[in-house]
């Protein structure tokens, strides 16, 4: 069941916990693990995304993940995560329950809720 895992990260504490959980799951299942950062605004720093990806890659390597990839996308976070999972045939998305989103997330619903509601694959949320 767990062969191709996508872990969306944004730098929040929940996302760091999700990266750890996804890494343990991928290592135990000998699955491919892809970390995805979605930059919501064009002005956001891709350097910050790369720094975050280096951090979570180190976590995955410590856990013994053999097949590891990283991606940075620009766009609406929930839609970008769902589209990436679909296009790359991911069987599981792992992500934090709360991210770094602004107050708009409270009014429109969280990214994790949207992904869980609209994804075609399993979604694991981590606190």
MODELLER restraints for C-alpha pairs under 7 A, 6 or more apart:
rsr = mdl.restraints
at = mdl.atoms
rsr.add(forms.Gaussian(group=physical.xy_distance, feature=features.Distance(at['CA:1:A'], at['CA:91:A']), mean=6.98, stdev=0.5))
rsr.add(forms.Gaussian(group=physical.xy_distance, feature=features.Distance(at['CA:2:A'], at['CA:29:A']), mean=6.34, stdev=0.5))
rsr.add(forms.Gaussian(group=physical.xy_distance, feature=features.Distance(at['CA:2:A'], at['CA:31:A']), mean=6.22, stdev=0.5))
rsr.add(forms.Gaussian(group=physical.xy_distance, feature=features.Distance(at['CA:2:A'], at['CA:91:A']), mean=6.35, stdev=0.5))
rsr.add(forms.Gaussian(group=physical.xy_distance, feature=features.Distance(at['CA:2:A'], at['CA:92:A']), mean=6.70, stdev=0.5))
rsr.add(forms.Gaussian(group=physical.xy_distance, feature=features.Distance(at['CA:3:A'], at['CA:31:A']), mean=4.35, stdev=0.5))
rsr.add(forms.Gaussian(group=physical.xy_distance, feature=features.Distance(at['CA:3:A'], at['CA:32:A']), mean=6.08, stdev=0.5))
rsr.add(forms.Gaussian(group=physical.xy_distance, feature=features.Distance(at['CA:3:A'], at['CA:91:A']), mean=6.75, stdev=0.5))
rsr.add(forms.Gaussian(group=physical.xy_distance, feature=features.Distance(at['CA:4:A'], at['CA:31:A']), mean=5.62, stdev=0.5))
rsr.add(forms.Gaussian(group=physical.xy_distance, feature=features.Distance(at['CA:4:A'], at['CA:32:A']), mean=4.83, stdev=0.5))
rsr.add(forms.Gaussian(group=physical.xy_distance, feature=features.Distance(at['CA:4:A'], at['CA:33:A']), mean=6.16, stdev=0.5))
rsr.add(forms.Gaussian(group=physical.xy_distance, feature=features.Distance(at['CA:4:A'], at['CA:90:A']), mean=4.85, stdev=0.5))
rsr.add(forms.Gaussian(group=physical.xy_distance, feature=features.Distance(at['CA:4:A'], at['CA:91:A']), mean=5.62, stdev=0.5))
rsr.add(forms.Gaussian(group=physical.xy_distance, feature=features.Distance(at['CA:4:A'], at['CA:92:A']), mean=6.75, stdev=0.5))
rsr.add(forms.Gaussian(group=physical.xy_distance, feature=features.Distance(at['CA:5:A'], at['CA:31:A']), mean=6.85, stdev=0.5))
rsr.add(forms.Gaussian(group=physical.xy_distance, feature=features.Distance(at['CA:5:A'], at['CA:32:A']), mean=6.03, stdev=0.5))
rsr.add(forms.Gaussian(group=physical.xy_distance, feature=features.Distance(at['CA:5:A'], at['CA:33:A']), mean=4.84, stdev=0.5))
rsr.add(forms.Gaussian(group=physical.xy_distance, feature=features.Distance(at['CA:5:A'], at['CA:34:A']), mean=6.27, stdev=0.5))
rsr.add(forms.Gaussian(group=physical.xy_distance, feature=features.Distance(at['CA:5:A'], at['CA:90:A']), mean=5.70, stdev=0.5))
rsr.add(forms.Gaussian(group=physical.xy_distance, feature=features.Distance(at['CA:5:A'], at['CA:91:A']), mean=6.24, stdev=0.5))
rsr.add(forms.Gaussian(group=physical.xy_distance, feature=features.Distance(at['CA:5:A'], at['CA:92:A']), mean=4.98, stdev=0.5))
rsr.add(forms.Gaussian(group=physical.xy_distance, feature=features.Distance(at['CA:5:A'], at['CA:93:A']), mean=5.93, stdev=0.5))
rsr.add(forms.Gaussian(group=physical.xy_distance, feature=features.Distance(at['CA:6:A'], at['CA:33:A']), mean=5.93, stdev=0.5))
rsr.add(forms.Gaussian(group=physical.xy_distance, feature=features.Distance(at['CA:6:A'], at['CA:34:A']), mean=4.90, stdev=0.5))
rsr.add(forms.Gaussian(group=physical.xy_distance, feature=features.Distance(at['CA:6:A'], at['CA:35:A']), mean=6.03, stdev=0.5))
rsr.add(forms.Gaussian(group=physical.xy_distance, feature=features.Distance(at['CA:6:A'], at['CA:85:A']), mean=6.78, stdev=0.5))
rsr.add(forms.Gaussian(group=physical.xy_distance, feature=features.Distance(at['CA:6:A'], at['CA:90:A']), mean=6.34, stdev=0.5))
rsr.add(forms.Gaussian(group=physical.xy_distance, feature=features.Distance(at['CA:6:A'], at['CA:92:A']), mean=6.21, stdev=0.5))
rsr.add(forms.Gaussian(group=physical.xy_distance, feature=features.Distance(at['CA:6:A'], at['CA:93:A']), mean=4.74, stdev=0.5))
rsr.add(forms.Gaussian(group=physical.xy_distance, feature=features.Distance(at['CA:6:A'], at['CA:94:A']), mean=6.17, stdev=0.5))
rsr.add(forms.Gaussian(group=physical.xy_distance, feature=features.Distance(at['CA:7:A'], at['CA:19:A']), mean=6.41, stdev=0.5))
rsr.add(forms.Gaussian(group=physical.xy_distance, feature=features.Distance(at['CA:7:A'], at['CA:22:A']), mean=6.52, stdev=0.5))
rsr.add(forms.Gaussian(group=physical.xy_distance, feature=features.Distance(at['CA:7:A'], at['CA:34:A']), mean=6.10, stdev=0.5))
rsr.add(forms.Gaussian(group=physical.xy_distance, feature=features.Distance(at['CA:7:A'], at['CA:35:A']), mean=4.83, stdev=0.5))
rsr.add(forms.Gaussian(group=physical.xy_distance, feature=features.Distance(at['CA:7:A'], at['CA:36:A']), mean=6.10, stdev=0.5))
rsr.add(forms.Gaussian(group=physical.xy_distance, feature=features.Distance(at['CA:7:A'], at['CA:93:A']), mean=5.70, stdev=0.5))
rsr.add(forms.Gaussian(group=physical.xy_distance, feature=features.Distance(at['CA:7:A'], at['CA:94:A']), mean=4.67, stdev=0.5))
rsr.add(forms.Gaussian(group=physical.xy_distance, feature=features.Distance(at['CA:7:A'], at['CA:95:A']), mean=5.70, stdev=0.5))
rsr.add(forms.Gaussian(group=physical.xy_distance, feature=features.Distance(at['CA:8:A'], at['CA:35:A']), mean=5.80, stdev=0.5))
rsr.add(forms.Gaussian(group=physical.xy_distance, feature=features.Distance(at['CA:8:A'], at['CA:36:A']), mean=4.69, stdev=0.5))
rsr.add(forms.Gaussian(group=physical.xy_distance, feature=features.Distance(at['CA:8:A'], at['CA:37:A']), mean=5.97, stdev=0.5))
rsr.add(forms.Gaussian(group=physical.xy_distance, feature=features.Distance(at['CA:8:A'], at['CA:94:A']), mean=6.61, stdev=0.5))
rsr.add(forms.Gaussian(group=physical.xy_distance, feature=features.Distance(at['CA:8:A'], at['CA:95:A']), mean=5.34, stdev=0.5))
rsr.add(forms.Gaussian(group=physical.xy_distance, feature=features.Distance(at['CA:9:A'], at['CA:15:A']), mean=5.00, stdev=0.5))
rsr.add(forms.Gaussian(group=physical.xy_distance, feature=features.Distance(at['CA:9:A'], at['CA:35:A']), mean=6.87, stdev=0.5))
rsr.add(forms.Gaussian(group=physical.xy_distance, feature=features.Distance(at['CA:9:A'], at['CA:36:A']), mean=6.15, stdev=0.5))
rsr.add(forms.Gaussian(group=physical.xy_distance, feature=features.Distance(at['CA:9:A'], at['CA:37:A']), mean=5.50, stdev=0.5))
rsr.add(forms.Gaussian(group=physical.xy_distance, feature=features.Distance(at['CA:9:A'], at['CA:95:A']), mean=6.70, stdev=0.5))
rsr.add(forms.Gaussian(group=physical.xy_distance, feature=features.Distance(at['CA:10:A'], at['CA:37:A']), mean=6.13, stdev=0.5))
rsr.add(forms.Gaussian(group=physical.xy_distance, feature=features.Distance(at['CA:10:A'], at['CA:99:A']), mean=6.51, stdev=0.5))
rsr.add(forms.Gaussian(group=physical.xy_distance, feature=features.Distance(at['CA:10:A'], at['CA:100:A']), mean=6.66, stdev=0.5))
rsr.add(forms.Gaussian(group=physical.xy_distance, feature=features.Distance(at['CA:11:A'], at['CA:52:A']), mean=6.45, stdev=0.5))
rsr.add(forms.Gaussian(group=physical.xy_distance, feature=features.Distance(at['CA:12:A'], at['CA:99:A']), mean=5.36, stdev=0.5))
rsr.add(forms.Gaussian(group=physical.xy_distance, feature=features.Distance(at['CA:12:A'], at['CA:100:A']), mean=5.73, stdev=0.5))
rsr.add(forms.Gaussian(group=physical.xy_distance, feature=features.Distance(at['CA:14:A'], at['CA:96:A']), mean=4.44, stdev=0.5))
rsr.add(forms.Gaussian(group=physical.xy_distance, feature=features.Distance(at['CA:14:A'], at['CA:97:A']), mean=6.31, stdev=0.5))
rsr.add(forms.Gaussian(group=physical.xy_distance, feature=features.Distance(at['CA:14:A'], at['CA:98:A']), mean=6.10, stdev=0.5))
rsr.add(forms.Gaussian(group=physical.xy_distance, feature=features.Distance(at['CA:14:A'], at['CA:99:A']), mean=6.69, stdev=0.5))
rsr.add(forms.Gaussian(group=physical.xy_distance, feature=features.Distance(at['CA:14:A'], at['CA:126:A']), mean=6.27, stdev=0.5))
rsr.add(forms.Gaussian(group=physical.xy_distance, feature=features.Distance(at['CA:14:A'], at['CA:127:A']), mean=5.02, stdev=0.5))
rsr.add(forms.Gaussian(group=physical.xy_distance, feature=features.Distance(at['CA:15:A'], at['CA:95:A']), mean=5.94, stdev=0.5))
rsr.add(forms.Gaussian(group=physical.xy_distance, feature=features.Distance(at['CA:15:A'], at['CA:96:A']), mean=4.47, stdev=0.5))
rsr.add(forms.Gaussian(group=physical.xy_distance, feature=features.Distance(at['CA:15:A'], at['CA:99:A']), mean=6.79, stdev=0.5))
rsr.add(forms.Gaussian(group=physical.xy_distance, feature=features.Distance(at['CA:17:A'], at['CA:126:A']), mean=6.54, stdev=0.5))
rsr.add(forms.Gaussian(group=physical.xy_distance, feature=features.Distance(at['CA:17:A'], at['CA:127:A']), mean=6.84, stdev=0.5))
rsr.add(forms.Gaussian(group=physical.xy_distance, feature=features.Distance(at['CA:18:A'], at['CA:94:A']), mean=6.15, stdev=0.5))
rsr.add(forms.Gaussian(group=physical.xy_distance, feature=features.Distance(at['CA:18:A'], at['CA:95:A']), mean=5.24, stdev=0.5))
rsr.add(forms.Gaussian(group=physical.xy_distance, feature=features.Distance(at['CA:18:A'], at['CA:96:A']), mean=5.42, stdev=0.5))
rsr.add(forms.Gaussian(group=physical.xy_distance, feature=features.Distance(at['CA:18:A'], at['CA:126:A']), mean=5.29, stdev=0.5))
rsr.add(forms.Gaussian(group=physical.xy_distance, feature=features.Distance(at['CA:19:A'], at['CA:56:A']), mean=6.20, stdev=0.5))
rsr.add(forms.Gaussian(group=physical.xy_distance, feature=features.Distance(at['CA:20:A'], at['CA:59:A']), mean=6.40, stdev=0.5))
rsr.add(forms.Gaussian(group=physical.xy_distance, feature=features.Distance(at['CA:22:A'], at['CA:94:A']), mean=6.18, stdev=0.5))
rsr.add(forms.Gaussian(group=physical.xy_distance, feature=features.Distance(at['CA:23:A'], at['CA:60:A']), mean=4.81, stdev=0.5))
rsr.add(forms.Gaussian(group=physical.xy_distance, feature=features.Distance(at['CA:23:A'], at['CA:63:A']), mean=6.14, stdev=0.5))
rsr.add(forms.Gaussian(group=physical.xy_distance, feature=features.Distance(at['CA:23:A'], at['CA:65:A']), mean=6.38, stdev=0.5))
rsr.add(forms.Gaussian(group=physical.xy_distance, feature=features.Distance(at['CA:24:A'], at['CA:63:A']), mean=5.97, stdev=0.5))
rsr.add(forms.Gaussian(group=physical.xy_distance, feature=features.Distance(at['CA:26:A'], at['CA:32:A']), mean=6.47, stdev=0.5))
rsr.add(forms.Gaussian(group=physical.xy_distance, feature=features.Distance(at['CA:26:A'], at['CA:33:A']), mean=6.15, stdev=0.5))
rsr.add(forms.Gaussian(group=physical.xy_distance, feature=features.Distance(at['CA:26:A'], at['CA:65:A']), mean=6.14, stdev=0.5))
rsr.add(forms.Gaussian(group=physical.xy_distance, feature=features.Distance(at['CA:27:A'], at['CA:63:A']), mean=6.45, stdev=0.5))
rsr.add(forms.Gaussian(group=physical.xy_distance, feature=features.Distance(at['CA:27:A'], at['CA:64:A']), mean=5.58, stdev=0.5))
rsr.add(forms.Gaussian(group=physical.xy_distance, feature=features.Distance(at['CA:27:A'], at['CA:65:A']), mean=4.60, stdev=0.5))
rsr.add(forms.Gaussian(group=physical.xy_distance, feature=features.Distance(at['CA:31:A'], at['CA:67:A']), mean=6.91, stdev=0.5))
rsr.add(forms.Gaussian(group=physical.xy_distance, feature=features.Distance(at['CA:32:A'], at['CA:67:A']), mean=4.74, stdev=0.5))
rsr.add(forms.Gaussian(group=physical.xy_distance, feature=features.Distance(at['CA:32:A'], at['CA:68:A']), mean=5.94, stdev=0.5))
rsr.add(forms.Gaussian(group=physical.xy_distance, feature=features.Distance(at['CA:33:A'], at['CA:67:A']), mean=6.24, stdev=0.5))
rsr.add(forms.Gaussian(group=physical.xy_distance, feature=features.Distance(at['CA:33:A'], at['CA:68:A']), mean=5.00, stdev=0.5))
rsr.add(forms.Gaussian(group=physical.xy_distance, feature=features.Distance(at['CA:33:A'], at['CA:69:A']), mean=6.34, stdev=0.5))
rsr.add(forms.Gaussian(group=physical.xy_distance, feature=features.Distance(at['CA:34:A'], at['CA:68:A']), mean=5.79, stdev=0.5))
rsr.add(forms.Gaussian(group=physical.xy_distance, feature=features.Distance(at['CA:34:A'], at['CA:69:A']), mean=4.56, stdev=0.5))
rsr.add(forms.Gaussian(group=physical.xy_distance, feature=features.Distance(at['CA:34:A'], at['CA:70:A']), mean=5.33, stdev=0.5))
rsr.add(forms.Gaussian(group=physical.xy_distance, feature=features.Distance(at['CA:35:A'], at['CA:69:A']), mean=6.38, stdev=0.5))
rsr.add(forms.Gaussian(group=physical.xy_distance, feature=features.Distance(at['CA:35:A'], at['CA:70:A']), mean=4.77, stdev=0.5))
rsr.add(forms.Gaussian(group=physical.xy_distance, feature=features.Distance(at['CA:35:A'], at['CA:71:A']), mean=6.32, stdev=0.5))
rsr.add(forms.Gaussian(group=physical.xy_distance, feature=features.Distance(at['CA:36:A'], at['CA:70:A']), mean=5.92, stdev=0.5))
rsr.add(forms.Gaussian(group=physical.xy_distance, feature=features.Distance(at['CA:36:A'], at['CA:71:A']), mean=4.86, stdev=0.5))
rsr.add(forms.Gaussian(group=physical.xy_distance, feature=features.Distance(at['CA:36:A'], at['CA:72:A']), mean=5.82, stdev=0.5))
rsr.add(forms.Gaussian(group=physical.xy_distance, feature=features.Distance(at['CA:37:A'], at['CA:49:A']), mean=6.36, stdev=0.5))
rsr.add(forms.Gaussian(group=physical.xy_distance, feature=features.Distance(at['CA:37:A'], at['CA:71:A']), mean=6.43, stdev=0.5))
rsr.add(forms.Gaussian(group=physical.xy_distance, feature=features.Distance(at['CA:37:A'], at['CA:72:A']), mean=4.90, stdev=0.5))
rsr.add(forms.Gaussian(group=physical.xy_distance, feature=features.Distance(at['CA:37:A'], at['CA:73:A']), mean=6.37, stdev=0.5))
rsr.add(forms.Gaussian(group=physical.xy_distance, feature=features.Distance(at['CA:38:A'], at['CA:72:A']), mean=5.82, stdev=0.5))
rsr.add(forms.Gaussian(group=physical.xy_distance, feature=features.Distance(at['CA:38:A'], at['CA:73:A']), mean=4.78, stdev=0.5))
rsr.add(forms.Gaussian(group=physical.xy_distance, feature=features.Distance(at['CA:38:A'], at['CA:74:A']), mean=5.42, stdev=0.5))
rsr.add(forms.Gaussian(group=physical.xy_distance, feature=features.Distance(at['CA:38:A'], at['CA:75:A']), mean=6.57, stdev=0.5))
rsr.add(forms.Gaussian(group=physical.xy_distance, feature=features.Distance(at['CA:38:A'], at['CA:77:A']), mean=5.61, stdev=0.5))
rsr.add(forms.Gaussian(group=physical.xy_distance, feature=features.Distance(at['CA:39:A'], at['CA:73:A']), mean=6.04, stdev=0.5))
rsr.add(forms.Gaussian(group=physical.xy_distance, feature=features.Distance(at['CA:39:A'], at['CA:74:A']), mean=4.58, stdev=0.5))
rsr.add(forms.Gaussian(group=physical.xy_distance, feature=features.Distance(at['CA:39:A'], at['CA:75:A']), mean=6.25, stdev=0.5))
rsr.add(forms.Gaussian(group=physical.xy_distance, feature=features.Distance(at['CA:40:A'], at['CA:74:A']), mean=5.68, stdev=0.5))
rsr.add(forms.Gaussian(group=physical.xy_distance, feature=features.Distance(at['CA:40:A'], at['CA:75:A']), mean=4.93, stdev=0.5))
rsr.add(forms.Gaussian(group=physical.xy_distance, feature=features.Distance(at['CA:40:A'], at['CA:76:A']), mean=5.58, stdev=0.5))
rsr.add(forms.Gaussian(group=physical.xy_distance, feature=features.Distance(at['CA:40:A'], at['CA:77:A']), mean=6.31, stdev=0.5))
rsr.add(forms.Gaussian(group=physical.xy_distance, feature=features.Distance(at['CA:41:A'], at['CA:75:A']), mean=7.00, stdev=0.5))
rsr.add(forms.Gaussian(group=physical.xy_distance, feature=features.Distance(at['CA:53:A'], at['CA:70:A']), mean=6.89, stdev=0.5))
rsr.add(forms.Gaussian(group=physical.xy_distance, feature=features.Distance(at['CA:77:A'], at['CA:111:A']), mean=6.72, stdev=0.5))
rsr.add(forms.Gaussian(group=physical.xy_distance, feature=features.Distance(at['CA:78:A'], at['CA:111:A']), mean=5.12, stdev=0.5))
rsr.add(forms.Gaussian(group=physical.xy_distance, feature=features.Distance(at['CA:78:A'], at['CA:114:A']), mean=6.13, stdev=0.5))
rsr.add(forms.Gaussian(group=physical.xy_distance, feature=features.Distance(at['CA:78:A'], at['CA:115:A']), mean=5.56, stdev=0.5))
rsr.add(forms.Gaussian(group=physical.xy_distance, feature=features.Distance(at['CA:82:A'], at['CA:115:A']), mean=6.23, stdev=0.5))
rsr.add(forms.Gaussian(group=physical.xy_distance, feature=features.Distance(at['CA:82:A'], at['CA:119:A']), mean=5.66, stdev=0.5))
rsr.add(forms.Gaussian(group=physical.xy_distance, feature=features.Distance(at['CA:91:A'], at['CA:121:A']), mean=5.26, stdev=0.5))
rsr.add(forms.Gaussian(group=physical.xy_distance, feature=features.Distance(at['CA:91:A'], at['CA:122:A']), mean=6.36, stdev=0.5))
rsr.add(forms.Gaussian(group=physical.xy_distance, feature=features.Distance(at['CA:92:A'], at['CA:121:A']), mean=5.63, stdev=0.5))
rsr.add(forms.Gaussian(group=physical.xy_distance, feature=features.Distance(at['CA:92:A'], at['CA:122:A']), mean=4.74, stdev=0.5))
rsr.add(forms.Gaussian(group=physical.xy_distance, feature=features.Distance(at['CA:92:A'], at['CA:123:A']), mean=5.67, stdev=0.5))
rsr.add(forms.Gaussian(group=physical.xy_distance, feature=features.Distance(at['CA:93:A'], at['CA:122:A']), mean=6.30, stdev=0.5))
rsr.add(forms.Gaussian(group=physical.xy_distance, feature=features.Distance(at['CA:93:A'], at['CA:123:A']), mean=4.71, stdev=0.5))
rsr.add(forms.Gaussian(group=physical.xy_distance, feature=features.Distance(at['CA:93:A'], at['CA:124:A']), mean=6.14, stdev=0.5))
rsr.add(forms.Gaussian(group=physical.xy_distance, feature=features.Distance(at['CA:94:A'], at['CA:123:A']), mean=5.88, stdev=0.5))
rsr.add(forms.Gaussian(group=physical.xy_distance, feature=features.Distance(at['CA:94:A'], at['CA:124:A']), mean=4.73, stdev=0.5))
rsr.add(forms.Gaussian(group=physical.xy_distance, feature=features.Distance(at['CA:94:A'], at['CA:125:A']), mean=5.88, stdev=0.5))
rsr.add(forms.Gaussian(group=physical.xy_distance, feature=features.Distance(at['CA:95:A'], at['CA:112:A']), mean=6.87, stdev=0.5))
rsr.add(forms.Gaussian(group=physical.xy_distance, feature=features.Distance(at['CA:95:A'], at['CA:124:A']), mean=6.45, stdev=0.5))
rsr.add(forms.Gaussian(group=physical.xy_distance, feature=features.Distance(at['CA:95:A'], at['CA:125:A']), mean=5.09, stdev=0.5))
rsr.add(forms.Gaussian(group=physical.xy_distance, feature=features.Distance(at['CA:95:A'], at['CA:126:A']), mean=6.14, stdev=0.5))
rsr.add(forms.Gaussian(group=physical.xy_distance, feature=features.Distance(at['CA:96:A'], at['CA:112:A']), mean=6.97, stdev=0.5))
rsr.add(forms.Gaussian(group=physical.xy_distance, feature=features.Distance(at['CA:96:A'], at['CA:125:A']), mean=5.27, stdev=0.5))
rsr.add(forms.Gaussian(group=physical.xy_distance, feature=features.Distance(at['CA:96:A'], at['CA:126:A']), mean=4.70, stdev=0.5))
rsr.add(forms.Gaussian(group=physical.xy_distance, feature=features.Distance(at['CA:96:A'], at['CA:127:A']), mean=5.85, stdev=0.5))
rsr.add(forms.Gaussian(group=physical.xy_distance, feature=features.Distance(at['CA:97:A'], at['CA:112:A']), mean=5.82, stdev=0.5))
rsr.add(forms.Gaussian(group=physical.xy_distance, feature=features.Distance(at['CA:97:A'], at['CA:125:A']), mean=5.37, stdev=0.5))
rsr.add(forms.Gaussian(group=physical.xy_distance, feature=features.Distance(at['CA:97:A'], at['CA:126:A']), mean=5.61, stdev=0.5))
rsr.add(forms.Gaussian(group=physical.xy_distance, feature=features.Distance(at['CA:97:A'], at['CA:127:A']), mean=5.52, stdev=0.5))
rsr.add(forms.Gaussian(group=physical.xy_distance, feature=features.Distance(at['CA:116:A'], at['CA:123:A']), mean=5.62, stdev=0.5))
